[in-house]
Amino acid sequence: MSTLSSGKSGSSHSFAVSLSPRAEDAFSSYGYTHRRMSTIAEPGQNAIYILLKPPISRTGTLPPTAAPSTSQKPPTSRDIPPVALTTIPHVEPLAFKNYLSQIGPLFDTLQRMKLEYENRGTQLFRQGTSTDKHEEFAPREKVKAGVSKRGQLAPTPLSTVPSIYLDEKFRLENPRTFDAVSEHAEVVRQPLSTIGNRNKDTDGFSANGDLQPARKALTTNAILQEKLSWYMDTIEIYLICSISKASTSFIAALGSLRELQAEVSHSVTKIQKLREDLVHLDNAMIEHGFEIIRMKRRQDNLRKLGEAIMQLQCVLRGVSHCEELVDSGKLETAIQHISYVAQLVSGTLDPKIGSELCWFLPNSFTRLIDLRQLHVLEDPLQNIGQLRLRIWKGYEARLLHVLLCNLRQHVSSIPPRDTLSRWTDISKRTHSSLSTPAPMTTAEKLREELVPVLQGLGQSQYLAAASTTFREAVIREMKSLIRRHLPSSTGGGSGSMVSAPTLTSGRRPSQQERSSILSRNLRALSPEDAHVFFVKVYCGVGEALRRLSVQIKVLLDITSGIKKSPSNVLTSSLSERCNLQEDMTQTLDMSSLLVQAVDKVESEMTKVLRVRTEQTVRLGPTEFLRYFTLNRLFINECEAISGHSGTALRGVVNKQIHDFIPLLHEVEKQKLAQKMETERWEPVNFKPQDALILERVVQSMTIDSSVWLSYTDVTTAALETGERNLQTNYEESSNTAKQNKKDPALAVIDEEKFMLVDSAAFALRGIEQYLILLASIPSMANEISMALLDYLTLYNSRTQELILGAGARTTAGLTNINTKHLSLTSQSLSFFITLIPYLRESIRRRPSIATSGLAEYDQLKRLFQDHRSSIHHKLINIMSFRATLYIREMEKIKWDDEDEIQRSVSPHMETLTKEALTLQRVLSKYLPGSSMSMIIGQVFESYREQWSKAFEDAVIRTENGKSRLLRDAELLQAKLDKIDGAEELGTRMIDIVRAKQISSQPVSRNTPSSGDMPEESNSPSIVT
């Protein structure tokens, strides 16, 4: 029996421990002493500490067997003072990750060694027990007997310990846990007085009426202390049992550790001996072997040094040989040998090449090394770079010479006439009648010249630089093509004011002065000289760009076909050839060069066009359309070649068009106004050229005339053909006019004839100018349409001022506005009324026209119709006014007077019939039948009303007076009834006279006063 004692904070606790026989034997084998114990007493009074020393009897404490006092009140939750719980920080499992990762392998090793030691310890333990079997046989039998007797008393079950002590979250500082552990005992005993008062207040009963038991003091509660000792003894017994069960494997492990320690000591001895042997080997054999290796390496280095010297000699000899080749002009061979020298320097020369070039590398089996780090080769390598530069310069000169000469030769071989014809054919979407273009026929020759040059540039590794140089040369060539046709910029040629002092002083003009002189000379160019200048520049630059596009295609085609060339032993490897071909293709991809060239040309030409803007917008329609068409064709050619839209040049031309149309419109309006100021308002023969113009205007409703389109054809042949056709048509029309000389030449629209005045024919020519612009510049349809509307409106308003407003009496010196003037004006208005629908349809079929602008033509047509209706009403009012004057004369006549009876007819009746016949004759001559019938019908309808009333109001008293009145009526019948539309005016008057009764009484007449009648001098004239 082993007795263990421990004490805590003034109180002692004793544990009775019983060891198993195996555990006791194990402890005794390692020198531990123990006392045997036959029985395990009950916990409590048999504790180790109590057995050694009786418990201390405290004064004032009740024995454990005493009944608890009922007068003591257990503490409530309010009586227990609050305890501040210790804050225990919560540590996340991840905080131990690093520690576990480090200790994990060690723990696994420990477990593995533990298992091995257990196995080995068990075997040793069995061997040890077998040897001492006879010695310990009798004692072990006694121990087993004693253990068997002790084992009859089982230990106290662990379930007797309250569960709160076994809780993982057991915290004694928790008030509730402490209260449960202390079995609700008071920490400090209350004084008797306090207890007595409290009992008096509560009468010894709890709140629910039950009798409250007295609470024990913690310091005098011996039973509670015994219970705690009992619980601790129970747990300790179970711990000792667990330790005794695990002691067997522990003892085995200790034996294994001893054997392991012996083996380790033996191994250490062997390692020390092995180290001594290794030291001996290091001193004897290894150093001798290292010496042999060092000697072999030195021998190899000497061999490599000799080969490097031989390689260096070959390099120097190759550089000298390449210099000789370059000096002799053999660039192809020189660039090939330079590549061999470069490969030799870098140590990458193919052995096959060395075997072919014995002079270059005598020993082809020499192992080459990289010599580029040698300082002695700095000068030879620089010489190689200089040789490459010289070769590049030579190839670059060849490339520029071939391409630029080919470009210039092509430009000079194509005349401007052919270029303009080709552009015109392209714009008309027709096939060109020219032969095969020169660029396609000479491409093969150009290819043969370029192939060796491009291969040499590719091998010299300066292809990119040569490409850049070629780009710059092309840009300079384009500028040169423009500047060679510009006027002088040094003061000569156009009377410069700066030239004399400049030449006298011998000072060259500054850049600003040269620009000023050039601008002045450009403005001084006549329209013909300016056209020649633009034709030469545009045709030359256009052909140069077209040839440049062919050259670029040839260059790309050559680079794409290099890989198809047969391989040679002396050429580079296949991968190098592919890389060379790819680099050359990327470098010579000069699609952007065309864009740069076009941009440069358009930039230069934009400056020229801006300088001549003032002169350009004041050109005539023919010259401006020729100028516009030339620029349009050039811009289209540039876009077709480069695929890039030239916004700058197009913008300048469009701005000039916007400025030109208003100026042209103002000029045409001034011409029309001046023509109408001098108009005599006499009928004119419609000229043959005017008839052709009218035919083209009517035809424009469906298609534009070829004559108009010829203005957009800048070729000389087309202009000559158009003039020839115009002259032929004029001659045919003149011959027809001579054959029908007796018949007046009238304007005809769809079999409707019009007799016009000179201003109407002039306005027709002005209309054609607008339609020519419309056909040539369809993009400006809206602006041209508005100008045409304003032009026709001006003609209508000005005609109204001159005829209805009698302005022609001042401008043309007319005495009065007669029937002929009104009839001719009506014919001119009818002509334009008929023509406006054709103009509207010609405008409508333009793609860019706005729909809202077409309604303006309908309004203009109604405006002309209203004007014509006003003229017709003017004619009717004139005749009605004259009839009113004659009726006044008739009312003054005394029909029964002797003198009046002797007169055959009245003078006013003769004048009336004469005027009516004159009106009918004039209207039938100048107006169509429908208009004449309408006017005549309204005139005689007015006559019928006025004269019927006048004859009915006439007063007659005798038969002679009636006969006299009847003669006037018969005159009307004889003169006017034969007119179409008169509707038997005279017959009606005769019937009125015959139906009249002779009056015996005088009848008073209401004769209008002279103030109610207009003066005769102001009455319109009917004179033709």
Secondary structure, 3 states (H helix, E strand, C coil): CEEEEEEECCEEEEEEECCCHHHHHHHHHCCCCCCCCCCCCCCCCCCHHHHHCCCCCCCCCCCCCCCCCCCCCCCCCCCCCCCCCCCCCCCCHHHHHHHHHHHHHHHHHHHHHHHHHHHHHHHHHHHHHHHCHHHHHHHHHHHHHHHHHHCCCCCCCHHHCCHHHHCCCCCCCCHHHHHHHCCCCECCCCCHHHHHHHHHHHCCECCCCCECCCCCEHHHCHHHHHHHHHHHHHHHHHHHHHHHHHHHHHHHHHHHHHHHHHHHHHHHHHHHHHHHHHHHHHHHHHHHHHHHHHHHHHHHHHHHHHHHHHHHHHHHHHHHHHHHHHHCCCHHHHHHHHHHHHHHHHCCCCHHHHHHCCCCCCCCCCCCCCCCCCHHHHHHHHHHHHHHHHHHHHHHHHHHHHHHHHHHHHHHHCCHHHHHHHHHHHHCCCCCCCCCCHHHHCHHHHHHHHHHHHHHHHHHCCHHHHHHHHHHHHHHHHHHHHHCCCCCCCCCCCCCCCHHHHHHHCCCCCHHHHHHHHHHHHHCCCHHHHHHHHHHHHHHHHHHHHHHHHHHHHHHHHHHHHHHCCCCCCCCCHHHHHHHHHHHHHHCCCHHHHHHHHHHHHHHHHHHHHHCHHHHHCCCHHHHHHHHHHHHHHHHHHHHHHCCCCHHHHHHHHHHHHHHHHHHHHHHHHHHHHHHHCCCCCECCCCHHHHHHHHHHHHCCCCCCHHHHHHHCCCHHHHHHHHHHHHHHHHHHHHHHHHCCCCCCCEEECCEEECCEHHHHHHHHHHHHHHHHHHHCHHHHHHHHHHHHHHHHHHHHHHHHHCCCCCHHHHCCCCCCCHHHHHHHHHHHHHHHHHHHHHHHHHHCCCCCCHHHHHHHHHHHHHHHHHHHHHHHHHHHHHHHHHHHHHHHHHCCCCCCHHHHHCCCCHHHHHHHHHHHHHHHHHHHHCCHHHHHHHHHHHHHHHHHHHHHHHHHCCCCCHHHHHHHHHHHHHHHHHHCCCCCCCCHHHHHHHHHHCCCCCCCCCCCCCCCHHHCCCHHHCCCCCC
